[in-house]
Amino acid sequence: MPQRFGRPGLLGTIARTAVISGTASAVSNRVDRRMGQRDMQRQAEAQAQQQAWAEQPAPQQQPPAPPAAADRVSQLTQLADLKAQGVLTDEEFAAEKARILSS
């Protein structure tokens, strides 16, 4: 007569192992699906953020401000002093004066 309440037989052990294995597989598959969904959601968010950055207009760069008039006067005064001291020739003075006035 087979034992019903004692130690399980070979078939009982096999059946229990199959149930445990099936449950573990189902749980593992569910976890994998959830992780896959989270990954897809994160990728979609990252792509949306990249697209938002790409659609933003580039910041406008301002051209450099010209030197103030007082600065030009100061430079021309120093240039005239150098010419008066004989450090600069007439050509050097004219070239530097043109450079200062054109900037």
N, CA, C and O atoms as a MOPAC input file, in Angstrom:
PM7 MOZYME 1SCF
protein

 N      0.81800 1    -1.15300 1     0.00000 1
 C      0.00000 1     0.00000 1     0.00000 1
 C      0.88800 1     1.25200 1     0.00000 1
 O      1.85000 1     1.33100 1     0.76400 1
 N      0.56300 1     2.23100 1    -0.86000 1
 C      1.39100 1     3.43000 1    -0.95200 1
 C      1.24000 1     4.30000 1     0.28600 1
 O      0.18000 1     4.35400 1     0.91000 1
 N      2.30100 1     4.95900 1     0.61500 1
 C      2.27000 1     5.86700 1     1.75600 1
 C      1.68500 1     7.20800 1     1.32300 1
 O      2.10600 1     7.79800 1     0.32800 1
 N      0.71200 1     7.67000 1     2.08800 1
 C      0.08300 1     8.93700 1     1.74100 1
 C      0.54900 1    10.07800 1     2.64800 1
 O      0.55400 1    11.23300 1     2.22100 1
 N      0.92500 1     9.79000 1     3.84500 1
 C      1.24900 1    10.86100 1     4.77900 1
 C      2.69700 1    10.84400 1     5.23200 1
 O      3.11000 1    11.74200 1     5.96500 1
 N      3.43000 1     9.92500 1     4.85100 1
 C      4.80300 1     9.81900 1     5.30500 1
 C      5.74800 1    10.52200 1     4.35800 1
 O      5.43600 1    11.56600 1     3.78600 1
 N      6.87400 1     9.93700 1     4.21500 1
 C      7.88100 1    10.46300 1     3.31500 1
 C      7.38700 1    10.35800 1     1.88600 1
 O      6.89500 1     9.30200 1     1.48800 1
 N      7.50200 1    11.41900 1     1.10000 1
 C      6.99500 1    11.33200 1    -0.27300 1
 C      7.85700 1    10.39600 1    -1.11400 1
 O      9.05100 1    10.21400 1    -0.87700 1
 N      7.22600 1     9.84200 1    -2.05500 1
 C      7.94400 1     8.96200 1    -2.96000 1
 C      8.63200 1     9.76000 1    -4.04000 1
 O      8.63700 1    10.99100 1    -4.01700 1
 N      9.20600 1     9.05800 1    -4.97600 1
 C      9.95400 1     9.67100 1    -6.06700 1
 C      9.06700 1    10.58400 1    -6.90700 1
 O      9.49100 1    11.67400 1    -7.29200 1
 N      7.84400 1    10.15200 1    -7.19300 1
 C      6.93700 1    10.97900 1    -8.00900 1
 C      6.55200 1    12.25700 1    -7.27600 1
 O      6.42400 1    13.31400 1    -7.89400 1
 N      6.36900 1    12.16700 1    -5.98300 1
 C      6.04700 1    13.36500 1    -5.20400 1
 C      7.18600 1    14.36700 1    -5.22300 1
 O      6.96000 1    15.57100 1    -5.35000 1
 N      8.39700 1    13.87800 1    -5.09900 1
 C      9.56500 1    14.75400 1    -5.13800 1
 C      9.70300 1    15.40100 1    -6.50400 1
 O     10.01100 1    16.58900 1    -6.60400 1
 N      9.48000 1    14.63200 1    -7.55000 1
 C      9.56400 1    15.16900 1    -8.92000 1
 C      8.49400 1    16.23100 1    -9.12700 1
 O      8.76400 1    17.28400 1    -9.70500 1
 N      7.28100 1    15.95700 1    -8.65900 1
 C      6.17800 1    16.90500 1    -8.83200 1
 C      6.46400 1    18.19800 1    -8.07200 1
 O      6.24500 1    19.29000 1    -8.59700 1
 N      6.94800 1    18.07700 1    -6.84700 1
 C      7.25900 1    19.26200 1    -6.04900 1
 C      8.37100 1    20.07000 1    -6.72300 1
 O      8.29100 1    21.29700 1    -6.77900 1
 N      9.38700 1    19.40700 1    -7.22700 1
 C     10.47900 1    20.08500 1    -7.91700 1
 C      9.97200 1    20.80300 1    -9.15900 1
 O     10.40600 1    21.91800 1    -9.44800 1
 N      9.07200 1    20.18800 1    -9.88600 1
 C      8.50800 1    20.80700 1   -11.09000 1
 C      7.70900 1    22.05300 1   -10.73100 1
 O      7.79500 1    23.06300 1   -11.42900 1
 N      6.94000 1    21.99400 1    -9.65800 1
 C      6.14800 1    23.15700 1    -9.24200 1
 C      7.06800 1    24.29800 1    -8.82100 1
 O      6.85100 1    25.44700 1    -9.20500 1
 N      8.09000 1    23.98600 1    -8.03700 1
 C      9.03600 1    25.01900 1    -7.58800 1
 C      9.76000 1    25.62100 1    -8.77800 1
 O      9.93100 1    26.83800 1    -8.85200 1
 N     10.18300 1    24.78300 1    -9.70500 1
 C     10.89400 1    25.26100 1   -10.89600 1
 C      9.99100 1    26.13500 1   -11.75500 1
 O     10.42300 1    27.17600 1   -12.25200 1
 N      8.75400 1    25.72400 1   -11.93000 1
 C      7.80900 1    26.51600 1   -12.72700 1
 C      7.53200 1    27.85900 1   -12.08700 1
 O      7.45800 1    28.87800 1   -12.77400 1
 N      7.37900 1    27.86600 1   -10.76700 1
 C      7.13300 1    29.12300 1   -10.05700 1
 C      8.34200 1    30.05300 1   -10.18400 1
 O      8.19100 1    31.25100 1   -10.42200 1
 N      9.52900 1    29.49300 1   -10.02400 1
 C     10.74300 1    30.30200 1   -10.15700 1
 C     10.87100 1    30.88100 1   -11.56100 1
 O     11.25500 1    32.03900 1   -11.72300 1
 N     10.55500 1    30.09100 1   -12.56300 1
 C     10.61900 1    30.57500 1   -13.95100 1
 C      9.60800 1    31.68600 1   -14.18200 1
 O      9.92200 1    32.68800 1   -14.82500 1
 N      8.39400 1    31.51700 1   -13.66300 1
 C      7.36900 1    32.53800 1   -13.84300 1
 C      7.77600 1    33.84300 1   -13.17500 1
 O      7.60900 1    34.91700 1   -13.75400 1
 N      8.30700 1    33.75800 1   -11.96600 1
 C      8.74900 1    34.96000 1   -11.25100 1
 C      9.90100 1    35.61600 1   -12.00100 1
 O      9.93000 1    36.83600 1   -12.15800 1
 N     10.84600 1    34.81100 1   -12.46100 1
 C     11.98800 1    35.34700 1   -13.19300 1
 C     11.54000 1    36.04800 1   -14.47100 1
 O     12.03700 1    37.12700 1   -14.79600 1
 N     10.60800 1    35.44400 1   -15.19300 1
 C     10.10700 1    36.06200 1   -16.42500 1
 C      9.40700 1    37.38400 1   -16.12800 1
 O      9.55200 1    38.35100 1   -16.87500 1
 N      8.64700 1    37.42200 1   -15.03500 1
 C      7.94100 1    38.64600 1   -14.67600 1
 C      8.93800 1    39.75100 1   -14.33900 1
 O      8.76500 1    40.89300 1   -14.76300 1
 N      9.96200 1    39.42000 1   -13.59100 1
 C     10.99900 1    40.40200 1   -13.24500 1
 C     11.69000 1    40.89900 1   -14.51600 1
 O     11.93200 1    42.09800 1   -14.66300 1
 N     12.00600 1    39.99100 1   -15.42400 1
 C     12.65500 1    40.38700 1   -16.69100 1
 C     11.76700 1    41.33200 1   -17.49100 1
 O     12.25300 1    42.31300 1   -18.05400 1
 N     10.46600 1    41.04400 1   -17.54500 1
 C      9.53800 1    41.91700 1   -18.28200 1
 C      9.48400 1    43.30700 1   -17.65200 1
 O      9.50500 1    44.31700 1   -18.35500 1
 N      9.41500 1    43.34700 1   -16.32100 1
 C      9.38000 1    44.65000 1   -15.64000 1
 C     10.65200 1    45.44600 1   -15.90300 1
 O     10.59700 1    46.64700 1   -16.16900 1
 N     11.78800 1    44.77800 1   -15.82800 1
 C     13.05100 1    45.46600 1   -16.08200 1
 C     13.11800 1    45.95100 1   -17.51900 1
 O     13.60500 1    47.05000 1   -17.78400 1
 N     12.63100 1    45.13600 1   -18.45000 1
 C     12.61400 1    45.53500 1   -19.85300 1
 C     11.72700 1    46.74400 1   -20.07000 1
 O     12.08100 1    47.65100 1   -20.82500 1
 N     10.57200 1    46.76400 1   -19.41100 1
 C      9.67300 1    47.91200 1   -19.53300 1
 C     10.30700 1    49.16800 1   -18.95600 1
 O     10.18300 1    50.24800 1   -19.53300 1
 N     10.98300 1    49.03400 1   -17.82700 1
 C     11.66500 1    50.19200 1   -17.23200 1
 C     12.76800 1    50.69500 1   -18.14100 1
 O     12.93700 1    51.90300 1   -18.30800 1
 N     13.52100 1    49.77700 1   -18.72900 1
 C     14.59200 1    50.18100 1   -19.64400 1
 C     14.03200 1    50.92400 1   -20.84500 1
 O     14.58300 1    51.94100 1   -21.26600 1
 N     12.93300 1    50.41200 1   -21.39800 1
 C     12.31800 1    51.07300 1   -22.55300 1
 C     11.81000 1    52.45400 1   -22.16400 1
 O     11.93400 1    53.40000 1   -22.94200 1
 N     11.23900 1    52.58100 1   -20.96600 1
 C     10.74700 1    53.87100 1   -20.51100 1
 C     11.90700 1    54.84800 1   -20.31900 1
 O     11.80200 1    56.01400 1   -20.70100 1
 N     12.99200 1    54.39200 1   -19.74200 1
 C     14.15200 1    55.26300 1   -19.55200 1
 C     14.73900 1    55.69700 1   -20.88600 1
 O     15.13900 1    56.85100 1   -21.04100 1
 N     14.79400 1    54.78800 1   -21.84500 1
 C     15.32000 1    55.13900 1   -23.16600 1
 C     14.42200 1    56.17400 1   -23.83200 1
 O     14.91200 1    57.12100 1   -24.44700 1
 N     13.10200 1    55.99400 1   -23.71100 1
 C     12.17100 1    56.95100 1   -24.30800 1
 C     12.33800 1    58.32400 1   -23.66300 1
 O     12.30900 1    59.34000 1   -24.35600 1
 N     12.51400 1    58.36200 1   -22.33600 1
 C     12.72300 1    59.63600 1   -21.64800 1
 C     14.03200 1    60.28400 1   -22.08900 1
 O     14.09000 1    61.49700 1   -22.29000 1
 N     15.07300 1    59.48400 1   -22.23900 1
 C     16.37000 1    60.02200 1   -22.67200 1
 C     16.27300 1    60.57800 1   -24.09100 1
 O     16.82700 1    61.63700 1   -24.38500 1
 N     15.57100 1    59.86800 1   -24.96700 1
 C     15.41400 1    60.35700 1   -26.33900 1
 C     14.60300 1    61.65100 1   -26.36400 1
 O     14.91900 1    62.57200 1   -27.11800 1
 N     13.56100 1    61.71800 1   -25.54100 1
 C     12.75600 1    62.94200 1   -25.48400 1
 C     13.58900 1    64.10900 1   -24.97900 1
 O     13.46600 1    65.22900 1   -25.47400 1
 N     14.43100 1    63.84500 1   -23.99700 1
 C     15.28500 1    64.90200 1   -23.46400 1
 C     16.30700 1    65.35000 1   -24.50900 1
 O     16.55800 1    66.54600 1   -24.65700 1
 N     16.89700 1    64.39800 1   -25.23200 1
 C     17.85200 1    64.76000 1   -26.27900 1
 C     17.18200 1    65.57300 1   -27.37500 1
 O     17.75900 1    66.53100 1   -27.88900 1
 N     15.96000 1    65.18900 1   -27.72900 1
 C     15.24400 1    65.91800 1   -28.76500 1
 C     14.92300 1    67.33400 1   -28.29300 1
 O     15.01100 1    68.28900 1   -29.06500 1
 N     14.55000 1    67.46100 1   -27.02100 1
 C     14.26100 1    68.79400 1   -26.47900 1
 C     15.50800 1    69.67000 1   -26.52000 1
 O     15.42900 1    70.85500 1   -26.84500 1
 N     16.66000 1    69.08500 1   -26.19100 1
 C     17.91700 1    69.84300 1   -26.25400 1
 C     18.24100 1    70.23800 1   -27.68600 1
 O     18.70300 1    71.34900 1   -27.94600 1
 N     17.99300 1    69.31200 1   -28.61900 1
 C     18.31400 1    69.58000 1   -30.02300 1
 C     17.41800 1    70.67400 1   -30.59300 1
 O     17.83800 1    71.41600 1   -31.48100 1
 N     16.19600 1    70.78000 1   -30.09600 1
 C     15.25800 1    71.76400 1   -30.62600 1
 C     15.46000 1    73.15600 1   -30.03800 1
 O     14.90800 1    74.12600 1   -30.55600 1
 N     16.23000 1    73.26800 1   -28.98300 1
 C     16.47100 1    74.58100 1   -28.39400 1
 C     17.37400 1    75.39400 1   -29.31900 1
 O     18.34000 1    74.86700 1   -29.87000 1
 N     17.05800 1    76.66900 1   -29.48700 1
 C     17.92000 1    77.49100 1   -30.34600 1
 C     19.28500 1    77.69300 1   -29.70800 1
 O     19.42900 1    77.75100 1   -28.48600 1
 N     20.26500 1    77.79800 1   -30.56600 1
 C     21.63900 1    78.01400 1   -30.08000 1
 C     21.72500 1    79.41000 1   -29.47300 1
 O     21.12600 1    80.34800 1   -30.00000 1
 N     22.44800 1    79.56100 1   -28.39300 1
 C     22.57200 1    80.88700 1   -27.79300 1
 C     23.28000 1    81.84500 1   -28.75000 1
 O     24.25200 1    81.48300 1   -29.41300 1
 N     22.77900 1    83.04800 1   -28.80300 1
 C     23.36200 1    84.05900 1   -29.68700 1
 C     24.60700 1    84.62800 1   -29.02700 1
 O     24.57600 1    85.05500 1   -27.87300 1
 N     25.69100 1    84.62600 1   -29.76900 1
 C     26.92800 1    85.19600 1   -29.24600 1
 C     27.01700 1    86.65100 1   -29.67000 1
 O     26.83300 1    86.99200 1   -30.83900 1
 N     27.29500 1    87.47500 1   -28.71900 1
 C     27.41600 1    88.90100 1   -28.98400 1
 C     28.82700 1    89.19600 1   -29.49600 1
 O     29.80100 1    88.64500 1   -28.98400 1
 N     28.93700 1    90.04900 1   -30.48700 1
 C     30.28600 1    90.43000 1   -30.94200 1
 C     30.98800 1    91.18900 1   -29.82400 1
 O     30.33900 1    91.81300 1   -28.98500 1
 N     32.29200 1    91.13200 1   -29.81700 1
 C     33.00800 1    91.84300 1   -28.75700 1
 C     32.72300 1    93.33900 1   -28.81600 1
 O     32.64200 1    93.93400 1   -29.89100 1
 N     32.57900 1    93.91300 1   -27.66500 1
 C     32.28000 1    95.34600 1   -27.59300 1
 C     33.51300 1    96.14800 1   -28.00100 1
 O     34.63400 1    95.80700 1   -27.62400 1
 N     33.30300 1    97.21000 1   -28.76800 1
 C     34.45100 1    98.02900 1   -29.16300 1
 C     35.01500 1    98.73200 1   -27.92900 1
 O     34.29100 1    98.99200 1   -26.96800 1
 N     36.29300 1    99.03000 1   -27.96400 1
 C     36.88000 1    99.70900 1   -26.80600 1
 C     36.20500 1   101.05200 1   -26.57800 1
 O     35.75900 1   101.70300 1   -27.52300 1
 N     36.13700 1   101.43900 1   -25.37600 1
 C     35.50700 1   102.71500 1   -25.03100 1
 C     36.31300 1   103.86400 1   -25.62200 1
 O     37.51100 1   103.73800 1   -25.87700 1
 N     35.63800 1   104.97600 1   -25.83300 1
 C     36.30000 1   106.14500 1   -26.42500 1
 C     37.44900 1   106.62400 1   -25.54000 1
 O     38.49000 1   107.04800 1   -26.04200 1
 N     37.26000 1   106.55500 1   -24.23500 1
 C     38.31900 1   106.99000 1   -23.31800 1
 C     39.55300 1   106.11300 1   -23.47800 1
 O     40.68400 1   106.59000 1   -23.38300 1
 N     39.32200 1   104.81900 1   -23.72500 1
 C     40.44400 1   103.91400 1   -23.91600 1
 C     41.20000 1   104.26500 1   -25.19200 1
 O     42.43000 1   104.21700 1   -25.21900 1
 N     40.47700 1   104.61600 1   -26.23700 1
 C     41.13400 1   105.00800 1   -27.49500 1
 C     41.96200 1   106.27300 1   -27.30000 1
 O     43.09400 1   106.37200 1   -27.77400 1
 N     41.38800 1   107.21500 1   -26.61000 1
 C     42.10800 1   108.48500 1   -26.36200 1
 C     43.38100 1   108.20400 1   -25.57700 1
 O     44.43600 1   108.77200 1   -25.85800 1
 N     43.26800 1   107.32200 1   -24.59000 1
 C     44.43600 1   106.96800 1   -23.78400 1
 C     45.51400 1   106.31100 1   -24.64900 1
 O     46.69600 1   106.62900 1   -24.52300 1
 N     45.10200 1   105.40000 1   -25.52300 1
 C     46.06500 1   104.72300 1   -26.39300 1
 C     46.72200 1   105.70600 1   -27.36500 1
 O     47.92900 1   105.65000 1   -27.60000 1
 N     45.91500 1   106.59900 1   -27.92100 1
 C     46.47300 1   107.59100 1   -28.85200 1
 C     47.43200 1   108.53800 1   -28.13700 1
 O     48.44400 1   108.94600 1   -28.70700 1
 N     47.12000 1   108.88400 1   -26.90000 1
 C     48.00800 1   109.75900 1   -26.12800 1
 C     49.35200 1   109.07400 1   -25.87300 1
 O     50.41100 1   109.68200 1   -26.02200 1
 N     49.28900 1   107.80800 1   -25.48800 1
 C     50.53700 1   107.06300 1   -25.25800 1
 C     51.33300 1   106.93800 1   -26.55100 1
 O     52.56000 1   107.03900 1   -26.55000 1
 N     50.61500 1   106.71600 1   -27.66100 1
 C     51.26600 1   106.58800 1   -28.95900 1
 C     51.97000 1   107.90000 1   -29.34000 1
 O     53.09600 1   107.89300 1   -29.83700 1
 N     51.28600 1   109.01500 1   -29.09800 1
 C     51.87900 1   110.32600 1   -29.41300 1
 C     53.11700 1   110.57500 1   -28.54800 1
 O     54.10800 1   111.13200 1   -29.02100 1
 N     53.05500 1   110.16200 1   -27.28100 1
 C     54.21300 1   110.32400 1   -26.39500 1
 C     55.40500 1   109.51200 1   -26.90300 1
 O     56.53900 1   109.99000 1   -26.88300 1
 N     55.14500 1   108.28000 1   -27.35900 1
 C     56.22500 1   107.44300 1   -27.88200 1
 C     56.84600 1   108.07300 1   -29.12900 1
 O     58.06100 1   108.01900 1   -29.31700 1
 N     56.00700 1   108.67200 1   -29.98100 1
 C     56.52700 1   109.32400 1   -31.19600 1
 C     57.35600 1   110.55100 1   -30.81600 1
 O     58.40600 1   110.81800 1   -31.40200 1
 N     56.85800 1   111.29300 1   -29.81900 1
 C     57.57600 1   112.49500 1   -29.38700 1
 C     58.92600 1   112.14500 1   -28.77300 1
 O     59.87700 1   112.91900 1   -28.88300 1
 N     59.01600 1   110.98900 1   -28.12800 1
 C     60.28100 1   110.56600 1   -27.53000 1
 C     61.23600 1   109.98700 1   -28.56700 1
 O     62.40400 1   109.73200 1   -28.27100 1
 N     60.73800 1   109.78200 1   -29.77500 1
 C     61.57300 1   109.24100 1   -30.83500 1
 C     61.60400 1   107.71600 1   -30.85300 1
 O     62.41700 1   107.12400 1   -31.56200 1
 N     60.75100 1   107.09300 1   -30.10300 1
 C     60.70500 1   105.62200 1   -30.06900 1
 C     60.04800 1   105.09000 1   -31.33400 1
 O     60.43800 1   104.03700 1   -31.83800 1
 N     59.04700 1   105.81300 1   -31.85500 1
 C     58.33400 1   105.37300 1   -33.06000 1
 C     58.66100 1   106.28600 1   -34.23000 1
 O     58.84700 1   107.49100 1   -34.06400 1
 N     58.72700 1   105.69200 1   -35.41300 1
 C     58.89100 1   106.49000 1   -36.63100 1
 C     57.52200 1   106.99000 1   -37.05700 1
 O     56.49500 1   106.58800 1   -36.50900 1
 N     57.52700 1   107.88600 1   -38.05800 1
 C     56.24600 1   108.40800 1   -38.55000 1
 C     55.37900 1   107.29100 1   -39.12200 1
 O     54.16200 1   107.29800 1   -38.93600 1
 N     55.99300 1   106.33100 1   -39.81600 1
 C     55.23000 1   105.23100 1   -40.41000 1
 C     54.63500 1   104.33200 1   -39.33100 1
 O     53.47800 1   103.92100 1   -39.42600 1
 N     55.43700 1   104.02500 1   -38.29500 1
 C     54.94400 1   103.18000 1   -37.20100 1
 C     53.79700 1   103.87000 1   -36.45900 1
 O     52.80500 1   103.24400 1   -36.08500 1
 N     53.96500 1   105.18000 1   -36.26000 1
 C     52.91900 1   105.94500 1   -35.58900 1
 C     51.62600 1   105.91200 1   -36.39700 1
 O     50.55000 1   105.69200 1   -35.84000 1
 N     51.73000 1   106.13000 1   -37.71600 1
 C     50.54400 1   106.14800 1   -38.57400 1
 C     49.85700 1   104.78600 1   -38.58900 1
 O     48.63000 1   104.70600 1   -38.54900 1
 N     50.65000 1   103.71300 1   -38.64800 1
 C     50.06900 1   102.37000 1   -38.68700 1
 C     49.34800 1   102.04900 1   -37.37600 1
 O     48.24000 1   101.51300 1   -37.39200 1
 N     49.96800 1   102.37400 1   -36.24900 1
 C     49.34400 1   102.09500 1   -34.94600 1
 C     48.10500 1   102.97000 1   -34.72600 1
 O     47.10500 1   102.51900 1   -34.16800 1
 N     48.18800 1   104.22000 1   -35.17100 1
 C     47.05200 1   105.13200 1   -35.04900 1
 C     45.86900 1   104.60000 1   -35.86500 1
 O     44.73100 1   104.62600 1   -35.39600 1
 N     46.13100 1   104.12400 1   -37.07400 1
 C     45.06500 1   103.55500 1   -37.90400 1
 C     44.46300 1   102.30300 1   -37.24500 1
 O     43.25200 1   102.08700 1   -37.29200 1
 N     45.33000 1   101.48500 1   -36.63000 1
 C     44.84900 1   100.25600 1   -35.97200 1
 C     43.94100 1   100.60000 1   -34.78800 1
 O     42.89500 1    99.98000 1   -34.59700 1
 N     44.35200 1   101.59300 1   -33.99800 1
 C     43.56900 1   101.97200 1   -32.82500 1
 C     42.21900 1   102.55900 1   -33.23900 1
 O     41.18700 1   102.25100 1   -32.64300 1
 N     42.24400 1   103.40100 1   -34.26200 1
 C     40.99800 1   104.02800 1   -34.71300 1
 C     40.05500 1   103.06100 1   -35.41800 1
 O     38.84300 1   103.27500 1   -35.43100 1
 N     40.60100 1   102.00100 1   -36.00300 1
 C     39.73300 1   101.04300 1   -36.71200 1
 C     39.11600 1   100.01200 1   -35.76100 1
 O     38.14900 1    99.33900 1   -36.11600 1
 N     39.67000 1    99.89300 1   -34.56800 1
 C     39.13500 1    98.88100 1   -33.65000 1
 C     37.94700 1    99.38900 1   -32.87100 1
 O     37.38300 1    98.65800 1   -32.05700 1

